[in-house]
């Protein structure tokens, strides 16, 4: 029996409280973090961002104009630094073309327009695009990650191999399209995935309780 998304959200919010995501002082810093966190953990991203700040490079214009070697050395802690430098510069160029004063230039354009625009940037996948749109620009899109797939397979009876957009559509269709709600829900999933809903099973402290469809550790 699947749990309703509204019930899952209520239980997690009661247990963990507001998460105040995504960490970052500016929309560009949030976007940079969303890209750099690909295939690494947040601790490594924090080191890379600290390096960028220290050298005065946490700016899309400076990223776009800097030599690859400088960026590579700066973001090295985030791993895959050559590939991520290429992707980082692509994202910086997109930002310079489409963002002014931390706001999207064409405010009349809808979510699908901006999602397609970001997905056209080489190196920006669906999770990264949705993270930027939600956390940098407060557009109502839901972010799907490994934690989302794992938790939903245990409490909503979806397949862990479900396609990204298929799982995203469940949230987009069942919940009000509210960026504040989507922000908090995704952040709570990350908290649950890290603390209670592990790869091998759920801990006894899982706030979603006995309705888990996976044996407990």
C-alpha positions in Angstrom: 0.0 0.0 0.0 1.5 3.3 -1.0 1.6 6.4 1.2 0.2 9.7 0.0 2.9 12.2 -0.8 1.2 14.7 1.5 1.4 12.3 4.4 5.1 11.6 3.7 5.8 15.3 3.7 3.9 15.9 6.9 5.8 13.1 8.7 9.2 14.3 7.6 8.5 17.9 8.4 7.3 17.0 11.8 10.4 14.9 12.4 13.1 17.1 11.0 11.7 20.6 10.7 12.5 23.1 7.9 15.9 22.4 6.2 16.6 25.9 4.8 18.0 24.6 1.5 19.9 25.1 -0.9 23.1 26.4 0.8 24.5 29.3 -1.0 24.7 33.1 -0.7 23.6 34.0 -4.3 21.7 32.4 -7.1 24.9 31.9 -9.0 26.6 30.2 -6.1 23.6 27.9 -5.8 23.8 27.1 -9.5 27.6 26.5 -9.2 27.0 24.1 -6.3 24.3 22.2 -8.2 26.7 21.6 -11.1 29.8 20.8 -9.0 27.9 18.3 -6.8 27.6 15.9 -9.8 29.2 12.6 -8.8 30.6 13.8 -5.5 29.5 14.7 -2.0 28.7 18.1 -0.7 31.8 18.4 1.5 33.9 18.3 -1.6 31.8 20.9 -3.3 32.1 23.2 -0.3 35.9 23.0 -0.6 35.7 23.9 -4.3 33.4 26.8 -3.7 35.6 28.1 -0.9 38.6 28.0 -3.4 36.5 30.0 -5.9 35.6 32.6 -3.3 39.2 32.9 -2.1 40.4 33.6 -5.6 37.5 35.9 -6.5 36.3 33.5 -9.2 32.8 32.9 -8.0 31.4 34.9 -10.8 30.0 33.7 -14.2 31.9 36.3 -16.2 35.2 35.4 -14.6 34.5 31.7 -15.0 33.7 32.2 -18.7 36.9 34.2 -19.3 39.4 32.3 -17.1 41.8 29.7 -18.5 40.8 26.1 -18.1 43.9 25.3 -16.0 43.0 28.0 -13.4 39.4 26.7 -13.0 40.6 23.0 -12.9 43.0 23.7 -10.1 40.4 25.7 -8.2 37.6 23.1 -8.4 39.8 20.0 -8.1 38.3 19.0 -4.7 35.0 18.4 -6.4 36.5 15.7 -8.7 36.3 15.2 -12.5 37.8 18.7 -12.5 38.6 18.8 -16.3 35.1 17.7 -17.3 33.5 19.9 -14.7 35.5 22.9 -15.9 34.1 22.4 -19.4 30.6 22.1 -18.0 31.1 25.0 -15.6 32.1 27.4 -18.4 29.1 26.3 -20.5 26.8 27.1 -17.6 28.5 30.4 -17.0 28.0 31.4 -20.7 24.3 30.4 -20.5 24.0 32.5 -17.3 25.5 35.6 -18.9 23.1 35.3 -21.8 20.0 34.6 -19.8 20.3 36.1 -16.3 20.5 39.8 -15.2 20.8 40.9 -11.6 20.1 37.3 -10.4 16.8 37.1 -12.3 15.9 35.3 -15.6 15.7 38.0 -18.3 12.4 36.7 -19.9 10.1 36.5 -16.9 7.2 35.7 -19.1 8.7 32.4 -20.2 7.3 29.4 -18.5 9.0 26.6 -16.6 9.2 24.3 -19.6 11.0 27.0 -21.7 13.7 27.5 -19.1 14.1 23.8 -18.4 14.6 23.1 -22.1 17.0 26.0 -22.2 19.1 24.7 -19.4 19.0 21.1 -20.7 20.5 22.4 -24.0 23.7 23.3 -22.1 26.2 20.6 -22.5 26.8 18.9 -19.2 23.6 20.1 -17.5 21.3 17.1 -16.9 17.8 16.9 -15.6 18.7 16.9 -11.9 21.1 19.8 -12.3 18.6 21.8 -14.4 15.8 21.3 -11.9 18.0 22.1 -9.0 19.0 25.5 -10.6 15.5 26.3 -11.6 14.1 25.5 -8.1 16.8 26.8 -5.8 18.3 29.7 -7.8 15.1 31.0 -9.5 12.3 29.6 -7.3 10.4 28.0 -10.2 8.0 25.1 -9.3 9.9 22.1 -10.5 10.7 19.0 -8.4 14.3 17.7 -8.1 14.7 13.9 -8.4 17.9 12.3 -7.0 19.1 8.9 -5.8 17.4 9.5 -2.4 14.1 10.3 -4.0 14.1 7.1 -6.0 15.1 5.0 -3.1 12.5 6.5 -0.7 9.7 6.4 -3.2 10.4 2.8 -4.1 9.9 1.9 -0.4 7.0 4.2 0.5 5.2 4.9 -2.7 5.9 1.5 -4.4 7.6 2.9 -7.5 10.5 1.1 -9.2 14.0 2.3 -8.2 14.8 2.1 -11.9 11.9 4.5 -12.8 12.7 7.2 -15.3 13.6 10.6 -13.9 10.8 12.5 -15.6 8.2 9.8 -14.8 9.0 10.1 -11.1 9.2 13.9 -11.3 5.7 13.9 -12.9 4.3 12.1 -9.8 5.2 15.0 -7.6 4.3 17.7 -10.2 0.8 16.2 -10.7 -0.1 15.1 -7.1 1.1 18.2 -5.2 0.4 21.9 -5.6 3.0 23.5 -7.9 4.6 25.5 -5.1 8.4 26.1 -5.2 8.5 26.4 -1.4 6.8 23.0 -1.0 9.1 21.4 -3.6 12.2 22.9 -2.0 11.3 21.6 1.4 10.2 18.2 0.2 13.4 17.5 -1.7 15.6 18.7 1.2 13.7 16.5 3.6 14.2 13.5 1.3 18.0 14.2 1.4 17.9 14.3 5.2 15.9 11.1 5.4 18.2 9.4 2.8 21.3 10.3 4.7 20.1 9.5 8.2 17.5 6.7 8.1 16.8 5.3 4.6 20.1 3.8 3.6 21.0 1.6 0.7 20.7 -1.6 2.7 17.5 -0.8 4.5 15.9 1.7 6.9 16.9 2.3 10.5 14.5 1.9 13.4 14.4 5.7 13.6 12.9 6.1 10.2 10.0 8.6 10.7 8.0 6.9 8.0 7.7 4.0 10.3 6.3 0.5 9.6 5.0 1.3 6.2 8.4 0.8 4.6 8.5 -1.9 1.9 12.0 -2.9 2.7 13.4 -5.0 5.5 15.0 -2.9 8.4 18.6 -3.0 9.3 
